[in-house]
């Protein structure tokens, strides 16, 4: 299937453009994401995924460069790695998967509307898959049994005795695919419209590319590869204990591990201080107690079994949140960064440094959160229209080192 022909550019130019796209995408993630999360708006991840697809398609209409989309996704995902948020691995994977699916579809079906629609729909759908996998990692398959029993209970209350959960899931998948299709249509429209809104190609953005580099770790933290190994072993061991032994054994090991993590990563465990986190665990316990056996309390021990399942799910969630936070910290070790640098990731590092140094100016040049939400079409068009000016700025401020 043929489509728009992709332009093969020198790697340096592709990585410069990836720094522009990844940096502007990260700016939208920060501005819109903070707004959505602060207001506790449901499905914030899916809304951000929608904006991500719109941005990538609009950029592709302006820069149909071979391999640009997955590079931009990688840059944006890695920019999440120094986020002060305790949870970074999930969003990083989600962002990169979104770009990767769109790039893969373009490679297979071409850069025409068919390739973009398939890729955009899959990218948006990946937000749902990412959410389901996140729930699986946090709470194991038990969470899906509880949700299934809630579905059956709700069906009975609505007198829908023949309701099929697979039909409901299929409808949900269809909704995500349709929203992905809409994101592609919107991105295509914005991409064409932004060509008429191009800002001056003058070097209107001025920054120091060799200034303060967020990738250079200035803190006094002592990173440890041994600690990274301990975390990987501890998480695996405690999960195994939760599955095969009594719950009090897991509580003993988890208490020791959590104490160790709090002692070494207290500043990074801010999520544990949020009431919403503990309310979520409490809510999961209540749901497990009520719906583990389809709201059937005919047996005396049923509710206690559900309560025990809820406790195990919460212990698993606590372990995953704390353990992954600790791993995220240790993965920022200069030793790991230098190892990757030596193994051929220099261009990624240089592009990432460029995007990070320009990030404050990129954010300042974009509409404020309320304006962005109120006028998303105009706001995204303005963002896309800045791309060429940013590319020229990057070209003037880099030596194109190989």
N, C-alpha and C positions, 0 to 999 in steps of 0.2 A: 504494500500500500504506500503510495507516494504522498508526499505532503511538502510543506515548506522545507526547503533545503537548509540544513544546518551549516553555519559558517565555521570553518576550522581556523582558529586563531592561535598564535603562539601561546604556550602555556602561561607565560608571564602575564599576558593581557587577560587571559581567562581568569587567572587568580586575582588580578586587580579588580575585574568586574565582580568576581565572587565576593571580594571584600566589600564592595559597594552594596550589592544585593543583600549579602548576609548581615551587614551592619544596619541597613535600613529596615530589614525584616526584624532584627533584634530590637530596634528602636520601637517598632510597632508592638512587639511582644511585651516590652517593658511598659510602654505608655498605656496601651489598651488592657494588657493583662493586669497591671496594678489596679486600674480602675474597676475591672470586673471582679477581681478577688476581694478588694476592699469593700465592695457593695454586696459581697456574698451571692453574686448572681449564679444561678445553677447553670451547668453545662458550659462553664467558662472555657474549658479545654476545647470543646467542639467549636465555640465561637472563634477562638484564636486560630483553630485549624482552618475555618472558613476564610478568615482574613489572610492566612498564609497561602492558601490556594489562589485567592484573588491576586495577591501580590506576585506570586511566582509566574502565573499566566500572563499578567500585565508586563512583567519584566521580560518574559520570553518573547512577547510581541515586539518589544523594542530591541532586545539583544538575543537573537536566536543562536547563541553560541553553543557549540557542541560541548557537553559536559558541564555547562555553567550551573544548572539547577542543583545537581547533587553537591557541587562544590559550595554553592551558597548555603545549602542546607547544613553542610558540615560546619561552615564558619559560624552560622547562627547557633547551631547546637553547641559548639565548643564555647561560644560566648556565654552560654548558660553555666559553664563549669566554674566560673568564679562568682556566680550569683551568691549573695548572702543567704539565700533560701537554703533550708536544711535538705530539701528534696530537689535534686537536680538531675539525677540519672534518668528518671522517668520522662521529664520534659525534653531532655536532650535526645533520648531515643525517639520520642514522638515527632520532634521537629525533623530529625534526619530521615526517619522513615517516610514522612510526608513528602519530602523533596525527592527521595530515592524512587518512590512509586511513580511520581510524575515523570521523572527522568527516564525510568524504565519504559513507561508507556510511549513516550516520544521516540525512544530508540526502536521500539518494536513496530509501532503503527505510524510513525512519522509525526512531524510537527504541525499537522493539519488539525482541524477542529475535532475530528474523530479521536486522534491520539490524545489531544488535550482533554477532551471530555472523559475518556476512559481513565486517563491518569488522574485528573482532578477528582473524579468520583471515588476512585480507589484511595486517593490521599485523604479525602474527607472521611471515608469509611474507616480508614486506619485509626482515626481518633476514637471510634467506638471500640475497635479491637484493642487499642492501647488501654482504654478504660477497663475492659473486661479482663485483660491480662494483669493489670495492676491490682484489681480486686482478687484475682486468683493468687497472686504473689503474696498479698497482704493476709488474706483470710482462708486460702486453700479452696477446694471445691465445695466445702461446706456452705459458703456464702450463696452459691448457685442453688443448692437444695432449699435454703431458706427462702430465696427469691421465688423459686418455683412454687413452694407451698403458699407463699403470700399471693401469688397469681391465682392458684386454685381457690383460696379462701375468698379473694375478691370476686372471682367468677361466680361462686355460690351466692354471695350477697347480692350480686346483680342478676341472679337467676340465669346465668349463662353456663349451664352445666356441660355443654359440649365445646366450650372454649378450648382451643388448642394453643399451648404455649409456643409451639413452633411457628404457628401462623402469626402470633404477636411479634415474635422475633424477626420473622421475614418482613413484616410491615415496618419494623424499626430499621432494618437494613435498607429497605427501599427508600425510606425517608432520608437516610444519610446519603444514599446514592443520588437522590434528586437534589438535595442541598449541594452536593459536590458538583453536579451538573450546573446548577445556578451560579456557583462560584466561578466556574470556568467561563460561562457566558458573560458574567460581570467583569471578570479579569480581562477578557478579550475586548470588551467595550472600553474599559478604562485604559488598556494598553494603546488602543488606537486614539483615544481622546487625548492622552497625555502627550502624544507627539506634537499636538498643536499648542501645548502649554509649556514647551521646553523653556527652562530658565536660560539666562545668558551663559554662554560657554566660558565666560571670564572666570578666573579663579576666585570666586566669591567666598569660598570656604578656606580659611587659613588655620592651620594647626601644625604642631611640631611632631613629625612622625617619629622622632627619636626622643620624644619627651617621656613623661612618666608612663611606663609600660605596665599594665595590669598583670601581664604574664610573668613579669619579674617579681618574684616573691620577696618582699622587703621585711616581712614579719620575723619575729624571733622563734617561731614555731619550729620544733625539731620533728621532721617527718621521719617515719620509720617503715622500712619495707617489712621488718619483722611484725610490726603491728598490723600491717595490711594482711599478712599471712595469718595472723591470729584471728582477725575478723572473719576471714573466709572460712577458716576451720570452725570457729565458734558458731557461726550462723548455721553451717551445715550440721554440726553436732546437735545443737539445740532443736533444730527442726526435726531431726531424726528421733530425738528423745520424745518430743511432743507426739510423734506418730506411733511409737511402739511401747512407751512406758507410761506409768501413772503421771498425772499432771503435776504432782508435787515435786517429782524429780526435775521436771522442766523448770518449775518455779525456782528451785535452788540454783541450777546452773544459770538461768536467766538473770537472777538477782546479782550473782557474781559478775556476769558479763556487763550488765547495765551499770553497776557500780564502777567498773573499770572504765566504761565509755564516758560516764558523767565526769569522772576525775580527769580524763584526758581531752574531752571534747565538749565541755560545758557550754562554751560560747557558741557552738554550732548546733546545739540542741534546743533552739528557741521554740521549736514546734511543740515540745513537751510542756511549755508554759502557757499554751493557748487553751482556754476552756473548751473551744470548739473540738479540739482533738480528743479530749477526754469525754465530751458529750457524745461524740461519734462512737467511741468504744462502748459507752454505756448503752447507746441505742442499739448497737449490734447485739449486745448481751440480751436485751429485752426481746428483740426480734427472734433470736435463737431460742429463747425460753418459750415463747408463744407459738412459734411456727415450725419448730423442728419436726414435729409429728402432725403437721397439718391442723394445728389448733385443736388437737384431740387430746383431752386429759382423762380418758377413760382408765388408763393405767396410772397407778399412783406415782410411779417413778418417771413418767414422761417429762414433766417439767424440769425435774432435776437433771435428766439427761440433756435436755436443751440448754439448761444453764451451764452444764459442764462443757458442752460444745462451744457456747459463747465465750466462756473463759479461755478455752484453748485458742479460739480465733483471735481474741484480743492479745493474748501472749504472743502469738505469731506476728500480729500487726506491730506490736511494740518492738519485737526483735528486729523485724524488717526495717522499720523506720529508723531506729537507733543504729543498727548495723550498717545500713546503706549510707546513712549520714557519715558515719566514721570512715567507710570506704571512700566516699566522695572526697573527704578531706585528705586522706593519704594518697589518693590518685593525683593530687596537685603537687606532689613531691617534685622538687627540681631534678632529682635523679631520674625519675620517670620521664620528665620533659626532655632532659638532655639525651636520654637513651633514644627517644623517638626522633629527636633532632638529628642524631647521628645516623639513624636508620632510614633516612630519606624523606623525612617529613618537614624539611626546612621551608619549602614553599608554603605549606599550611601555616607554619608558625609565623612567617613574615606577613602573610595576608591577614592572619588573625590579629597580629600586633597592630597593623595598619587600621583595621576596623575598630579595634578597641580604642586607639588613640583618637579616632574621629568620632566615636560614639557620643560624647557629650554635645558636640556641635550638631550632629545628626538629630539628636533628640530635641535640641533647642530650635532647630529649623522646621520641626514638624508641628502640626496643630495640637492644641491642648486636648487632654482626654475627652472632655465634654463635647468639644467641637468635633473631634474624631467620631464619636458615637452618634452625634446629631447629624453630621454630614459626611458619612463614610465615603461616598463616591468622590466628592471633591477632595477630601483629605488624602485618599489613596492616590488620586490623580496627581496631586501636588507632590506627594512622595516620589512617585515614578518620574515626574518631570525633573527632579533634581539629579537623577542618576548620571547624566552626561557630565554635569558640572562637577559632581563628586569624582567621576572617573578621571577627568582632566586634573583635578586637584591631586588625586593619588599618583597620577603619572608624573606630575611635577615634583612630588615629594618622595619619590622612591628612585633608587638607582637600578632597579630591575635585577637585583643580585640573583644569581642562579643558585 
